[in-house]
Amino acid sequence: MTVFQMKLPDVGEGVAEAEIVEWLVAVGDAVTPDSVLAEVLTDKATVEVACPVTGVVTALHGEPGDVRAVGSELVDIESDDPVPAPEGASNDGGRDADSDVAGERSASLTSGVSGARPTAAPAVRARASSLGIDVTDVSGTGPGGRVLHADLDRMIAGGRPKRTPSAASDERRPQPIRGVRRRISDRLSAAWAEIPHITYVDAIDVTELERLRSELNRRSDEHDGVRLTLLPFLARAISIACGEQPHLNAHYDRTAETLTTFDAVHVGVATQTEAGLLVPVVRHVESREIWDVATELARVTAAARNGSATLKELSGSTITITSLGALGGLVTTPIINAPEVAIVGVNKMEMRPVWRSGSFEPREMFNLSSSFDHRMVDGWDAATFVQRIKTLLETPALLFVDRS
């Protein structure tokens, strides 16, 4: 037998390191190429690390919360299988496979039972916890008994065991910040510390847009039942405004002192999930018609929420939308999704009295709160950008004018 030392693979998108979120195997577990060894978190997404061989786990390198570099040791597996060819990061660390220790059984090998703790994605565990469900009580129907969202739904529908509430304790229980929350903390701290933000707020009259949206939604059956929200219209308006001010559809690299602008408008949409805040991306908004934007927006945000989004779906945005409108709030101060230079924030929509032509009229209004990287975007340019979006949303026919 050979001890195959698996390295943390290159999961793409230039990722150099990843945090161990959860081990899905233990020392002594039998594994096959169908087994998932661990879930790791990059800057973009939670990724499952699959086992490439059949054998027995003899060592796990690291604990949940540890950050490991791509190419560093991850799992040792005692196996008779041929050593797989390296993919991405080398799995043999540059050594010949024959130089691995063979015929030796690790002294730390135990008789652990595979599957003693049910496997589940972090989003599923978070949802189960919020519902008061212990995943050990759930029969998983996924590969290898993995607990899925559908299993939670089935348990809820059938009536889940009730937990008896107990008196609150005075004990304090510090919780380590790990996983998506730690990544959010690191990224936003860096963005806030480095980027001099300027926030510009204006009120948008969307009365006519709401009439158009309502009329179009009456025809949703023609578009597979997709419903139009405000966001597809806003994304389209942003793509038009970016075409006129391309330096706002850009990434700024302070180290290289370069501003990279993009012809394509890839709109990130800040999305609250059970695992934390993620930013799925609607690509090429500039070339999509409004129903296509709505369909893709619904698809990628759903994938982010159910934990199935890929790295590509969670990376590559050139400008971001954030919306707290459904929760209320008149004004926000969004933090830029670095290395981007602009973020557009939606506040609550409400009926307001507006002075028009000598009298007050009830109008559907909301505030747009947008932040910009003041190193690259002057106040005049920020105001021009928002005013262009305002014009497009207040006169929605302009959203559909051929700009070619």
N, C-alpha and C positions, 0 to 999 in steps of 0.2 A: 504494500500500500504506500501511497505517496501523500504527504501533507501538502495540499494545494492551498496556497495563500492568495486569497482574493483581495484585490485592491479596490479602493473606491473608484468606480468608473467615471469617465468623462461623460457627464449628462448633457453636454452641449451648451450653446449660447455663451461660450466663453467663461463658464463657471469654473472657478479655481478651488472652491471649497464647499463643503456642505455640512450641515448640522445633523447629527444622529437624532431623529425624533423618537424612534421606537425600534427595539429589536423584536422581530417576529419569530425568532428561533432562540433556543438556549443551547448551551454546551451539552452535548450528548444527543441532540435531536438528529434523527435521520432526515436527510434532505435529498431532493431530486431537482432536475432542471425546471420543474413546475413550481418549486418553492420560492416564496418571497422571503429574503433574509432580513431586510430592514427597510424602514422608511427614513429617507433623509430629506432635509429641507435646504434648497438653494435660495438665492435671492428672489427667485421667481415662483417656485412651486414645490410641493411635496412630491417626491419621486420614489417609487418602489425599486429596490435593488434585487434583481432576480439571481437565483443560484444557477451557475453554469454547469454543475457536475452533480453526480449522485455520490453520496457519502454520508459522513457523520461529522457534525460540527465539533471542533476541538478547542476553539478559542474565539472570543469576540473581542475586538480591539476598540475600546472606548465605551462610554456610557451615554445614555440619553442626555442630550444637552451639549455633548462634546462637539467641537467643530473640527472636522478632518479635512486635510488637503486632498485634492484629486490625485490618485496614485499612491496614497498611503494605505497601510495595511487595514483591512476591514474585518475579514473572517478567515479563519483557518478551517479547512475541511479535509478530513482523511478520506481519500478516494482512490479507487482503482481505475477511474476514467482517465483517458488521455487529457493532458493539460490543454484547455481551450486556447485557441489563438487569441492574442490580445486584441481588444476592441476599445478604441479610445485610449485611455490610460493603460499602460502595460500591466498585466496581471502577474508577470513573473519578475518584476522589478529589474529587468535586464539580465537576469540570471538564466542559465540553461536549466530546463525543467529537471534534468537528471541530478542537479546539485541539491535539489530539495531533499529534506530528510525523509527517508522511506523506511517502511517496516516498523516504525515506532509509534506507539499509541500514547497520546498525551496523558501525563499523570493526572491532569485536571479533568479528564473525561468522566462524566457521571452518567447515570442512567435516567437522565431527564426524559420526560414523556412529551413528544411533540404534540402540540395542540392543547396542552393543559390549560393555557390561557388563550381564549379565542382571539383571533386576529381581526383587526378592524382599522380602517383609515382614521387619522386624527379627527376628521370632520364627523365621522360616524360616532366616535367616542365622545366628542364634544356634545353632539346632539343627544346621545343617550344620557349623558350626565345632566344636561339641562332638563331632560324629561324625567329624571329620577330613576332611570333604568340602569341596572348593572349589566354590562355586556356579557358577563358570565351566565346570565339568565336567558340569553338570546340564542336560539338555534340558527347558526349562520348557514346560508345557502350558497355563498360564494365559493370560489376555488379553495380547497383545503379547509372548508368550514368557516371561511371568512364572513364576518357579519357585515351586511350591507344595509343601506338606508331602507330598502324594501323589507328587510327583516324587522327593523324597528317599526315600520308602518304596520306590518302584519301583527306584531305584538300589541301595538296600541289598539288596533281594531278588535283584537281578541280580548282586551282587558289585561293590563299588566299588573304584576304584584304591587300592592301598596306598601310603602314604607311608613312605619309608625314614627311620627315626629317626636323628637326628644327635646328636652330643655336645652337652650343654648348654653354653651360653655364660655367662660371668660378666657379660655386658652387662646393665645395668639398663634397663628400657623403661617409663618412666612412661606410663600410659594416661589420657587425659582421661576424666572421668566425664561421660557424656552419656546422653541418652535416658531410659528408665524409671528407671535406677539413679540419675540425678541428681534426678529428681522424687521418688523414694523418700527420698533423702538430705535434700532440702529439706523435705519434709513432716514426716518423723520428727524432724528436728532442731528444727523449729519447735514440734512437739507436745511434745517432751521439754523444751524450754527454757521454754515458756509454761505448760504444764499441770502443776499439782501432783498427781502420781499417788498414789493409794492402792491397793494390791493386796491382795486378800483371797483366801485359799486354803482350800479344804475338800475332803475326800474324799467321793466319791459312790459308793454301792453300787448298781451297775446289774445285779445278778444277775437280778432279775425282768424288767428291761427287755430284757436279752439273750435271755432265754427267749422273750419276746413277739416280739422282732425276728426270731429264728430261725424261729418259727412263721409269722409273716407272710411271710417270704421264701420259705417253701415254696409260697406262693400267688402268687409274683411273676409267673407266666405270666398271671394274671388282670389284671395291670397292665403289659402289654407288656414283661415281663422286667425291669422296674425293680427294683433291689435296695435295700433299706433299710439305711443305715448309721446310726451314732449321731447324725449331725448333723441330720437332719430332726426327730428327737425333741427334741434340744436346742433347735433353732430354735422348735419349738412351745412348749416350756417357757418360753423367753425371751419369746415373744409373750404368754403368759398372765401372767407376772410383770410385764411392761411395762404390761399393762392395769391392774394393781393399783398400780403405781408409775410413772405416766406421765412423771414428770420424769427417768426414766432412759432413756426413748425420746425423745431430744431433741437439739437442737443449741444450743450456747452461743456467742453472739456477744459477745466481750469488748468490742469497740469500741462497739457499740450498747447493751451491757449488757442483753441480752435472752436469755431462755431460751425457745426455740420447741419446744413439745411436739407430738407427732403421734399421731393416732388410729391411723393405719396403721403397721404394724411392717414396715419394709423391712430385712431382715437382710443385711448384707454378710458375705461369706465370704472371708477372706484366702486367696489361692490362689497358690502358687508356679508360675511359668511360666518358659519359656526366656528371656523378655524381662525377668523380674524379678517382684516381688510386685505382684499386682493384686487388686482387691476387687470381684468381680462381686456383683450384688445379687439376692436373691430377694424380690420385692415382695409385699406383702399376705400375709405369713405368717399373720396373725391370721384370715384368711378361707379359708385353704387346708386341705384334709384332708391327712393325713400322706403319702399316695402322691403327691399333687400337689406337695407341698413337695419330696419326693425327686426327682421328675421335673424340676422347674424348677431345683433345685440342680445336678443332673447336667448340664443343658443349659447354664446360664450359666457354670459352671466349665470345661466343655469348650470353650465359645466363648472364654473368657479364655486358655486354654492354646493353642488353635490360632490365635489372633490375629484371630478374626472377631467378637469382642464389640463391640457398639456403645457409644457414649457413654452412652446411657440404661441399658444393662446394667451399666455400670461406675460409676454415680453414683447419688446419692439415698439411700444407706443411712442408717438412723436409729440402728442399733446393729450391732456387728460381732462375728463369731465368728472366732477364730484357732485352728488345731489343728496341733500338732506331735506328736500322740500316736503316729502311725505310726513316728516316728523315736526314740521313747523320751523320757525326761526326766520327772522327778517334779513339778517346779515351774517355771513361767516367770513373767516379769513383763511382760505385754503392754503395748505403747504404744498409747494411745488414737488412734483414727482421727478426728482433729479434722474438723469441729466437734462430733462426737458426744461423749457424756459417759461412755460405758461400753463395755468390750470384754470378751468372755468367752473364756477360753483353755482348750483341752482338752489334757490331758497323757495319757501312755500308760496304756492299760488293762492290768491284770494281775490274776492271782489272788493274794489276800492272806488270811492268817488273821485272822479277825475274831471278837472275843469276843461271843457271843450266847447268852443264856439259860444261862449257866453253863459254856459250853465254847467252844472255838475252832471256827469253821466256815470252809471255803474259800469266799470270795466274790469275784465280779468287781468290781473297784474301779478308779476313776481319780480323779485330782485335777483340780479345776476351779480355774484361776488367773485371777481377773478383776480388771481395773483400772478405776478410776473417777476422774473429775475431781473432786478434793476441794473445789473451789470451789463446785460445785453439788450434790455428793453427800456427805452425812455418813457417817461410818463405820457408824453404826447402820443407815442406809438401805442401804448396800452389803451389809452382813451379812444384812439382811432379804431383799434381792433374791436373793442366792445361796442362802440357806436355802429360799426358795420354790422355786427351780429344783431344789434337792436333793430336796425333798419330792416334786415332780412326777416326777422321773426315778426315784426309788426306789419310788414307787407309781404305775406307769405308767398304770393305769386312770384316774387323775385327768386325764391328758392328753386324754382323750376324753369328759369330762363336758361336756355342753352348758352353756355359760356365759351364754347369752342370757337 
